[in-house]
Amino acid sequence: MQTVLVNGQARHTGRARDGFPDVSVNGVTIPEASILREAQNHPAASPGEALAAAARALVVRELLLQEARSQIRCPRTAQPDRDVGETGDEALIGRLLEGVMSVPEADEASCRRFFLQNRDKFRGPDVFEAEHILFPAARDDTAARRAARGAAAEVISQLEARPQDFGGLARVHSSCPSASSGGRLGRISRGQTCPEFERALSRLVVGKVAPDPVETRYGVHVIRVSSRQEGSPLAFEQVNDQIAEHLKEVSWRNAVRSYVGQLAGQSVISGLSLDAS
């Protein structure tokens, strides 16, 4: 069984040899080992999608490197299976893009238009009052995690029948210092807890216990939100610089995508299509 790339997607064939077909840019082969290494930087729903994304990223990189070397008449100084993070190559690409890209600063009118079209995104952080029961377990301790999930699920089952028992159960079961106050954490805003905990808070209905245990780096939690205060809207002046930076970044990415498309149209790329990139 062989994994091949067809139009940028990983497919399986009945050929006996394992690996990829040759992926190359103007005759320069991108080795299978490089694609496998790069795939670690492209989380995806399946290994095939990660491999396809990795191959596209390396093809784009090779296109830019070849163009950079052509413009500065720099000979190839490393082997094709060089590591992706090589400083010299990244510097060449940076110099190339700085020379050919011209992205204007976003003017105030554009920033205001973006602000008005996305008002719901520009407000202060929500503030929660929450309670939790912590069953500690390290992420890499499979047995402890399983036991913690089971214990948390049992507590949730009890709270479905008697939600008024949250404080008492926290005092008995929780390993957090908040156990002494019935699991109450007080007022919480963005950045005061870990991201997994914050995401759970934002999804919960006020007054309801999370129907499933919530896992974080600290262990497994039973969570209840007792109140939520939505963040106040921010004024345009408070976010003008942030919007301008975002719009410039979007323009830069679009310009680079267009430039790569031009290079691809002038090049011979085998084993892969850049259509999905």
N, C-alpha and C positions, 0 to 999 in steps of 0.2 A: 504494500500500500504506500503510495507516495502523496505527499501534500504539495499541491501546486497552487499558483496564484493566477486567477483568471479575472481580468477586469478589476484587479485590486482586491479580490475576495479569495480566501483560502478554499480550495476544493480538494477532494480526494480522488485519486485515480487508481487503477488496478495494476499499475506498474510496480515491479518488485522493489526497486531501489528506494530507500527512504530518503527524504529530504525535499529540497525545493528545485524547481527548474532554475536555470541560470537567470538571474536578474541583473541587467547591465545597463549602463548609460554610456552611449557612444563607445561601446567596446570595453568599458571598464566594468568588471564583474563585482557585484556586491555579494560577498560570501554568505552562505547559510549561517555560519557562526555569528556573523555580525547582526543578521536579522534576528536570530534567537536572543542575543544579548539585548538588542534594542527593544524587543517585545516586552521586556520587563517594565519599560517606561510607558507602556500604553495599555492601561487597564481596559478590559472589554468584556462583553457578555460571554465570549467564547475564545478559546486559544486561537482559532482560525482568524477571528477578527483582530486580535492583538497582533498576530504575525503579519496580516495584511497592512495594518496601520504602521507597523515597524518598517516594513519594506517600502511603503510610500515615503515615510520620513527620511529614510536613507537615500532613496532616489532623489528626493528634493535636495537633500544636502549635497549629494554628488553633483547635481546640476549646478548648484551655486558655487561649489568648489572649482569645478572645471571652468566656469565663466570667470571667477576671480583670478585663477592662474593665467587664463588667457589674457586678461586685461593688464596684468602686471608682469606677464612673461615669467611666471614663477614655475620652475619644474616641479613635478611630483616628487615629494621627498619622503613619502611614507607608503607602506604597503596598503593594498585595498582593504585588508581586514583590520585596519587601525581602529583603535577605540574611538567611540563617538565623541567623547569629551575632550579630545586632543586640543590643547590650547591654541597651537599654531593655526590649525584649520579654522577654528571658530573666529580667530582674529581676521583671517582672510575673508571669511563670509561677512563679518561685521564691516570691514573696510569697503567691500563691494556694495553692500546695501546702503551704507552711508553715502557712497558716491552717486548711486543711481536713484535713490528714493528722495522725493521732495514732497513732504507732507506738511501742509500749512497748519498753523494753530487754529483751533476752533474759535470763531468769533462769538461775541456775546449773544447775538441773535440765535445762532445755532444752539448755544447752551441753554438759552431760555426756552427754546422750542422743545428741546429734549426734556427739560425740567417739567414743562407743562404736560407733556405726553406721558410722563412717568411719575406723577406726583405721589402715588402710593408707595414708591420706593424710597422717598426722601422724608423720613421721619425718624425721630429718636427711637432708641430701643424700647421694646415692651418691658414692663416690670411685672414680675410674678411673685406671688407668695405661694410657696410649695412645701410639701412634706414628703419625706421618703424613708424607706427602710432599706438599708444596705446589707447585702450578703457578699462579703469580700471574696474575690477569686482572681488570680492572675490570668491574663489572656492565654498564656502558654500552658496553663495547668488544666488539661482537658477534664480530668476527673473532678477537680474543684469547681470548674465552671458548670459542669453537668449537675452537680449537687446543688450549687447556688441557684441555678435556674429552677430546679425542682422545688426547692424551699420557697423561692419567690412565688412560683405558681400556686403553691399551697396557700400562702398568705393571701394572694389575690382572690382565690376561691373563698376564703373565709370572709374577706371584705365585701364580696358580692352579696353575701347574706347579711353581714353586720358592718356596714361602712363606719358606724360610730366607734368601732373598736380600733381604728387606725393608730391612735396614740398609744394605746395599751400594747398593741402588737409591736410597734416601733420600740418601745421600752424593753420588750422581751427579746426581740430578734435582731435589731439593727446594730451594726458594728461601727456606725458613725457617732461622733460625739453628740450629734443632735438627738440621739436616742433619749437622753435625759429630759428633753423637752417634747417628747412624743413625736420626734422626727421632723419638727418644724425647722425650716431653713431660713425663715424670714424673707425679706425682699431680695429678689435676685434679678439682675439685669445682664445684658449681653457681656460675655467675657468673664463672668464670675464663676462659671462652672465649665465643665468640658463640653465640646461640641455635641457629643451624643446626647448628653443630658439636656442641653438647650433645645435640640431638635424635638425631643420628646415633650418638653414643656410647651413648645409652640403648637403641637398637634393636639394636645389634650383639651377636653371640654372642662370648663371650670366646675369643680365639685366632684368630678368623676375620677376614679382610680384608673390608671393605665391598664387596659385589658390584658396586656402581655408584659412580662418582665423586660426591663430596659437594661441593656448591657453597655458598660463603659470600661475604660481602662482600669477602674477601681474594683469592678465586680458587677453584680447584678442588683438592680434596684426595683423596688415597688414605689411608684410615684403617684402623687395626687396634687393637682393645682387647686388651691383654695381661692385665688383671685388673680386677675390679669388686668393690668392697666396699659392700654395701648400708648405707644410713644407719640409725642407731640409732633406735628408737621414741622419740617425745617424750612427756613426761608431760603430763597434762591442764593442770596449772598453767602450763606453757610456752606453751600455745596457747589458753587460756581467752579472753583479750581478742580474739584473732583470730577465734575462733568467734563470740563475741558480736557483733562488728562484722559478720560475714558474715550471721548470722541477722537482724540488724536491717535490713541492706540488702535481703535477700530479702523481708522483711515490707513494707518501703517500696515496693519494686517491685510487689508484689502489690496493695498498697493503691492505688497510682497507676493500675494497670491496671483495677482495679474502678471507680475514680472516672471514668476516661476512658470506660469502658463506659456508665456512667450518663449522662454528658454526651452521648455518641453517641446513646443511646436517646431523648434529648429534643431531638435536632437533626435537621436535614434535610441529609443528605450525598449528593451525587450523583457518579457516575462512579467510585465506589470502595466496596468493602466493607471494614470493619475486622476481619472475622472472622479473618484470618490474622495479625493484628498481635499 
